Amino acid sequence: MAKNSRRKPNTLVTGTPGTGKTITSSQLSEAAEFRHINIGDLVKEKNLHDGWDDELQCHIINEDLVCDELGDIMEQGGNIVDYHGCDFFPERWFDRVVVLQTDNSVLYDRLSSRGYNGSKLTNNIECEIFQVLLEEARSSYPEDIVVPLASNCVDDISKNVTTLSDWIRSWHPTS
């Protein structure tokens, strides 16, 4: 199914771990009455991985299995996809790619409270400093669908959900 034949848009919410992807996606899916797909949870539930990375303390995602699992669902539209990466998803799947960004001091506190330390903490903070995910999104999708949004506090999240809900309501398939 072509991107323009969907009746509802698909949105990817991406960003460094700790930027608020899951809470933003959850609230947006509720507001828009869309399906929330947390890729990390999907990978665990459906065993869409190639094992465990001891150093980073996470599953090694099998991108092909994830894309195979999501293909039909994404064609239907009405999905909010939540993941810290974006370059392996087919470009045609998304009508909006949101990159959440968080100030380094706020992000450091969030990740530390999650138990991140050592190289895992450093790698994620550096990823945010150098805007790795924003650049990844811009190199993987048309620039006009990539939207960076600040996500430092509860007010930012509420504002982002409102902004994105308004965009969803005004979205029309292109011909």
C-alpha positions as a printed NumPy array, in Angstrom:
array([[  0.   ,   0.   ,   0.   ],
       [  1.4  ,   3.374,  -0.943],
       [  2.031,   6.033,   1.669],
       [ -0.666,   8.266,   0.19 ],
       [ -3.383,   5.59 ,   0.271],
       [ -3.469,   5.413,   4.083],
       [ -6.407,   7.119,   5.707],
       [ -4.443,   7.913,   8.881],
       [ -0.823,   9.04 ,   9.251],
       [  2.001,   7.166,  10.935],
       [  4.346,   9.016,  13.283],
       [  7.779,   7.96 ,  14.492],
       [  8.858,   9.367,  17.854],
       [ 12.607,   8.993,  18.231],
       [ 15.398,  10.414,  20.37 ],
       [ 18.137,   9.433,  22.757],
       [ 17.014,   7.161,  25.62 ],
       [ 15.563,   9.335,  28.395],
       [ 14.137,  12.07 ,  26.165],
       [ 10.514,  11.113,  26.838],
       [  9.662,   9.001,  23.785],
       [  7.461,   6.482,  25.563],
       [  5.428,   8.932,  27.651],
       [  4.994,  11.248,  24.652],
       [  4.003,   8.347,  22.386],
       [  1.624,   6.909,  24.962],
       [ -0.128,  10.235,  25.55 ],
       [ -0.251,  10.995,  21.823],
       [ -1.695,   7.595,  20.963],
       [ -4.365,   8.127,  23.612],
       [ -5.199,  11.635,  22.382],
       [ -5.32 ,  10.586,  18.718],
       [ -6.811,   7.132,  19.373],
       [ -3.888,   5.601,  17.473],
       [ -1.914,   2.416,  18.136],
       [  1.284,   2.907,  20.2  ],
       [  4.078,   0.575,  19.135],
       [  7.036,   0.551,  21.524],
       [  9.753,  -1.198,  19.507],
       [ 11.744,  -2.222,  22.591],
       [  8.692,  -3.979,  24.048],
       [  7.804,  -5.549,  20.685],
       [ 11.334,  -6.935,  20.311],
       [ 11.098,  -8.579,  23.746],
       [  7.525,  -9.872,  23.345],
       [  8.06 , -11.373,  19.881],
       [ 11.745, -12.352,  20.258],
       [ 12.764, -10.09 ,  17.364],
       [ 16.382, -10.005,  18.479],
       [ 19.697, -11.771,  18.022],
       [ 20.571, -12.111,  21.689],
       [ 21.741,  -9.868,  24.493],
       [ 24.503,  -7.238,  24.566],
       [ 26.18 ,  -7.567,  27.978],
       [ 28.058,  -4.27 ,  27.713],
       [ 25.022,  -2.135,  26.833],
       [ 22.567,  -4.311,  28.796],
       [ 20.019,  -4.554,  25.993],
       [ 18.765,  -6.877,  23.281],
       [ 20.463,  -6.84 ,  19.885],
       [ 17.525,  -5.934,  17.678],
       [ 17.028,  -7.836,  14.434],
       [ 15.888,  -4.991,  12.19 ],
       [ 14.659,  -7.288,   9.406],
       [ 12.421,  -9.221,  11.807],
       [ 11.03 ,  -5.963,  13.222],
       [ 10.209,  -4.626,   9.76 ],
       [  8.61 ,  -7.94 ,   8.743],
       [  6.496,  -7.9  ,  11.908],
       [  5.29 ,  -4.331,  11.353],
       [  4.758,  -4.284,   7.579],
       [  0.995,  -4.873,   7.443],
       [  0.285,  -2.787,  10.548],
       [  2.14 ,   0.204,   9.165],
       [  0.263,   0.029,   5.863],
       [ -2.995,   0.519,   7.767],
       [ -1.849,   3.845,   9.251],
       [ -2.797,   5.251,  12.627],
       [  0.427,   4.215,  14.358],
       [  2.725,   6.004,  16.793],
       [  6.078,   4.178,  16.734],
       [  8.457,   4.734,  19.643],
       [ 12.149,   3.834,  19.25 ],
       [ 15.584,   5.38 ,  19.779],
       [ 16.709,   4.614,  16.238],
       [ 15.135,   5.431,  12.914],
       [ 17.394,   4.632,   9.987],
       [ 16.248,   1.053,   9.354],
       [ 12.518,   1.698,   8.969],
       [ 11.256,   2.116,   5.39 ],
       [ 10.869,   5.803,   4.529],
       [  7.354,   5.192,   3.156],
       [  6.052,   4.188,   6.59 ],
       [  6.113,   7.643,   8.189],
       [  4.372,  10.931,   7.572],
       [  6.02 ,  12.654,  10.55 ],
       [  9.314,  11.886,  12.312],
       [  9.618,  13.566,  15.696],
       [ 13.056,  13.807,  17.302],
       [ 12.763,  14.582,  21.01 ],
       [ 15.671,  16.543,  22.447],
       [ 16.591,  17.068,  26.087],
       [ 19.144,  19.344,  27.761],
       [ 22.197,  17.347,  28.805],
       [ 21.877,  18.032,  32.543],
       [ 18.232,  16.902,  32.535],
       [ 19.084,  13.846,  30.431],
       [ 22.005,  12.933,  32.691],
       [ 19.719,  12.931,  35.739],
       [ 17.036,  10.883,  33.96 ],
       [ 19.488,   8.252,  32.745],
       [ 21.31 ,   8.067,  36.083],
       [ 17.994,   7.483,  37.856],
       [ 17.391,   4.563,  35.456],
       [ 20.673,   3.013,  36.547],
       [ 22.682,   3.985,  33.462],
       [ 26.382,   4.366,  34.252],
       [ 29.79 ,   4.016,  32.66 ],
       [ 29.932,   3.756,  28.892],
       [ 26.167,   3.354,  28.537],
       [ 25.59 ,   6.713,  30.237],
       [ 28.466,   8.431,  28.421],
       [ 27.45 ,   7.093,  25.001],
       [ 23.869,   8.315,  25.379],
       [ 24.864,  11.778,  26.641],
       [ 27.335,  12.143,  23.758],
       [ 24.648,  10.998,  21.33 ],
       [ 22.443,  13.869,  22.529],
       [ 25.281,  16.433,  22.559],
       [ 26.174,  15.658,  18.949],
       [ 22.515,  15.39 ,  17.852],
       [ 23.151,  11.954,  16.374],
       [ 19.475,  11.007,  16.163],
       [ 18.434,  14.291,  14.572],
       [ 21.1  ,  13.822,  11.901],
       [ 20.064,  10.18 ,  11.44 ],
       [ 16.443,  11.255,  10.936],
       [ 17.395,  14.006,   8.506],
       [ 19.509,  11.619,   6.444],
       [ 16.813,   8.895,   6.427],
       [ 13.61 ,  10.869,   5.76 ],
       [ 12.506,  13.903,   3.749],
       [ 13.538,  16.967,   5.717],
       [ 10.022,  18.424,   5.686],
       [  8.65 ,  15.559,   7.811],
       [ 11.445,  15.649,  10.44 ],
       [ 10.53 ,  17.787,  13.453],
       [ 12.832,  18.31 ,  16.472],
       [ 10.947,  19.083,  19.707],
       [ 12.269,  20.028,  23.157],
       [ 11.409,  17.515,  25.874],
       [ 12.838,  18.79 ,  29.145],
       [  9.803,  18.805,  31.435],
       [  6.15 ,  17.805,  31.796],
       [  5.032,  21.085,  30.195],
       [  7.142,  20.324,  27.102],
       [  5.582,  16.87 ,  26.82 ],
       [  2.049,  18.294,  27.101],
       [  2.829,  20.958,  24.514],
       [  4.335,  18.367,  22.161],
       [  1.313,  16.078,  22.481],
       [ -1.   ,  18.998,  21.701],
       [  1.107,  20.104,  18.716],
       [  1.268,  16.577,  17.303],
       [ -2.436,  15.909,  17.954],
       [ -3.282,  19.083,  16.043],
       [ -1.047,  17.955,  13.178],
       [ -2.728,  14.521,  13.093],
       [ -6.2  ,  16.1  ,  12.992],
       [ -5.196,  18.344,  10.09 ],
       [ -3.358,  15.618,   8.124],
       [ -4.678,  14.629,   4.713],
       [ -3.256,  11.943,   2.418],
       [ -1.31 ,  13.356,  -0.51 ],
       [ -2.223,  12.374,  -4.023]])
